[in-house]
Amino acid sequence: MADVLNFKEKRWSLKGMTALVTGGSRGIGHAIVEELAGFEVAVHTCSRNQTELDQCLQEWKNKGFKVTGSVCDVSHRDQREKLMETVSSIFHGKLNILVNNAAKRMPKAAVEYTAEDISRIMSTNFESVFHFCQLSYPLFKASRYGRIVNISSNSSVVAIPSVSAYEASKGAVNQITKNLACEWAKDNILVNAISPGLIRTSLIESGKQV
Ligand SMILES: NC(=O)c1ccc[n+]([C@@H]2O[C@H](COP(=O)([O-])OP(=O)(O)OC[C@H]3O[C@@H](n4cnc5c(N)ncnc54)[C@H](OP(=O)(O)O)[C@@H]3O)[C@@H](O)[C@H]2O)c1
């Protein structure tokens, strides 16, 4: 029995790895942070709400997890750059895992989306994914091991009324995932997307997300 446990622990341990998970203060991102930290990964996460983030960090500290965090609105290019500087400094220039999770949904009829709405959805859901992958690339190269998981959505391959912009942004995530997977496999950087079905989180429950 002890041998079996040792085998499992060795097989699944991610000790020594480092990860950035965007949007870790709630929902799926929160669960991903806990799962990675449970496998002894050192995780950095972000969200826009300092108070909520601080509460999460305290809870994770109490559980013995190695998680740090900082405020970042992933829709802003300069804040993404600042976040990666922080990550690079905490992890000494090396990163192993990037989970692009933060996203916004903003349901409304197609004709009602303003230019600002579309720009906000694309910058949060798509540009941030592409840009974080670019920013992580040198850190992955330095560690010679990179794993990127982009959180897409199963709605990116169907058409659900009132979330056209969100679904289009996730379609773009699927495509960039394929392109980067082809370009970066030679560098031992594997790029995948996960497309969850409906999960009851604040993304779904608060129709009017900010
Ligand atoms: N729930 C579902 O049914 C479902 C289905 C398919 C795919 N997904 C995908 O799964 C991912 C996670 O969704 P979820 O349901 O867990 O969402 P959620 O409960 O709304 O949580 C989103 C997390 O991201 C953060 N966030 C949102 N906008 C951000 C921004 N601009 N910058 C930084 N952080 C931001 C939020 O914190 P703050 O608001 O404080 O910033 C929160 O921590 C998303 O990519 C979503 O598209 C979800």
The ligand as a MOL file (V3000), in Angstrom:
LIG
                    3D

  0  0  0     0  0            999 V3000
M  V30 BEGIN CTAB
M  V30 COUNTS 48 52 0 0 0
M  V30 BEGIN ATOM
M  V30 1 N -19.1790 29.2140 -15.5660 0
M  V30 2 C -19.4340 28.6340 -16.7210 0
M  V30 3 O -20.5210 28.0710 -16.9410 0
M  V30 4 C -18.3960 28.6590 -17.8150 0
M  V30 5 C -18.6580 27.8950 -18.9670 0
M  V30 6 C -17.7220 27.8860 -19.9770 0
M  V30 7 C -16.5490 28.6060 -19.8490 0
M  V30 8 N -16.3350 29.3380 -18.7200 0 CHG=1
M  V30 9 C -15.0840 30.0810 -18.6550 0
M  V30 10 O -14.4130 29.7730 -17.4500 0
M  V30 11 C -13.6320 30.8960 -17.0440 0
M  V30 12 C -13.9410 31.2320 -15.5990 0
M  V30 13 O -15.3160 31.5240 -15.5010 0
M  V30 14 P -16.1030 31.5310 -14.1150 0
M  V30 15 O -17.4620 31.0440 -14.4210 0
M  V30 16 O -15.3020 30.8770 -13.0770 0 CHG=-1
M  V30 17 O -16.1750 33.1220 -13.8570 0
M  V30 18 P -16.3950 33.9440 -12.5050 0
M  V30 19 O -17.0420 33.1310 -11.4630 0
M  V30 20 O -17.0860 35.2040 -12.9380 0
M  V30 21 O -14.9240 34.2930 -12.0210 0
M  V30 22 C -14.1310 35.0920 -12.8460 0
M  V30 23 C -12.8320 35.3900 -12.1500 0
M  V30 24 O -12.0620 36.2030 -13.0320 0
M  V30 25 C -11.8310 37.4860 -12.4280 0
M  V30 26 N -11.9060 38.5070 -13.4830 0
M  V30 27 C -12.9760 38.8310 -14.2420 0
M  V30 28 N -12.6500 39.8200 -15.0770 0
M  V30 29 C -11.3460 40.1140 -14.8500 0
M  V30 30 C -10.4560 41.0630 -15.3870 0
M  V30 31 N -10.8240 41.9290 -16.3520 0
M  V30 32 N -9.1940 41.0870 -14.9180 0
M  V30 33 C -8.8070 40.2430 -13.9300 0
M  V30 34 N -9.6080 39.3230 -13.3860 0
M  V30 35 C -10.8760 39.2750 -13.8280 0
M  V30 36 C -12.9200 37.6260 -11.3700 0
M  V30 37 O -12.5440 38.5230 -10.3270 0
M  V30 38 P -12.9120 40.1120 -10.4010 0
M  V30 39 O -14.2880 40.2280 -10.9660 0
M  V30 40 O -12.8160 40.5800 -8.9790 0
M  V30 41 O -11.8840 40.7420 -11.2680 0
M  V30 42 C -13.0020 36.1870 -10.8670 0
M  V30 43 O -11.9410 35.8990 -10.0090 0
M  V30 44 C -13.9370 32.0170 -18.0330 0
M  V30 45 O -12.9510 32.0320 -19.0340 0
M  V30 46 C -15.2590 31.5990 -18.6230 0
M  V30 47 O -15.4550 32.1200 -19.9170 0
M  V30 48 C -17.2220 29.3810 -17.7010 0
M  V30 END ATOM
M  V30 BEGIN BOND
M  V30 1 1 1 2
M  V30 2 2 2 3
M  V30 3 1 2 4
M  V30 4 1 4 5
M  V30 5 2 4 48
M  V30 6 2 5 6
M  V30 7 1 6 7
M  V30 8 2 7 8
M  V30 9 1 8 9
M  V30 10 1 8 48
M  V30 11 1 9 10
M  V30 12 1 9 46
M  V30 13 1 10 11
M  V30 14 1 11 12
M  V30 15 1 11 44
M  V30 16 1 12 13
M  V30 17 1 13 14
M  V30 18 2 14 15
M  V30 19 1 14 16
M  V30 20 1 14 17
M  V30 21 1 17 18
M  V30 22 2 18 19
M  V30 23 1 18 20
M  V30 24 1 18 21
M  V30 25 1 21 22
M  V30 26 1 22 23
M  V30 27 1 23 24
M  V30 28 1 23 42
M  V30 29 1 24 25
M  V30 30 1 25 26
M  V30 31 1 25 36
M  V30 32 1 26 27
M  V30 33 1 26 35
M  V30 34 2 27 28
M  V30 35 1 28 29
M  V30 36 1 29 30
M  V30 37 2 29 35
M  V30 38 1 30 31
M  V30 39 2 30 32
M  V30 40 1 32 33
M  V30 41 2 33 34
M  V30 42 1 34 35
M  V30 43 1 36 37
M  V30 44 1 36 42
M  V30 45 1 37 38
M  V30 46 2 38 39
M  V30 47 1 38 40
M  V30 48 1 38 41
M  V30 49 1 42 43
M  V30 50 1 44 45
M  V30 51 1 44 46
M  V30 52 1 46 47
M  V30 END BOND
M  V30 END CTAB
M  END
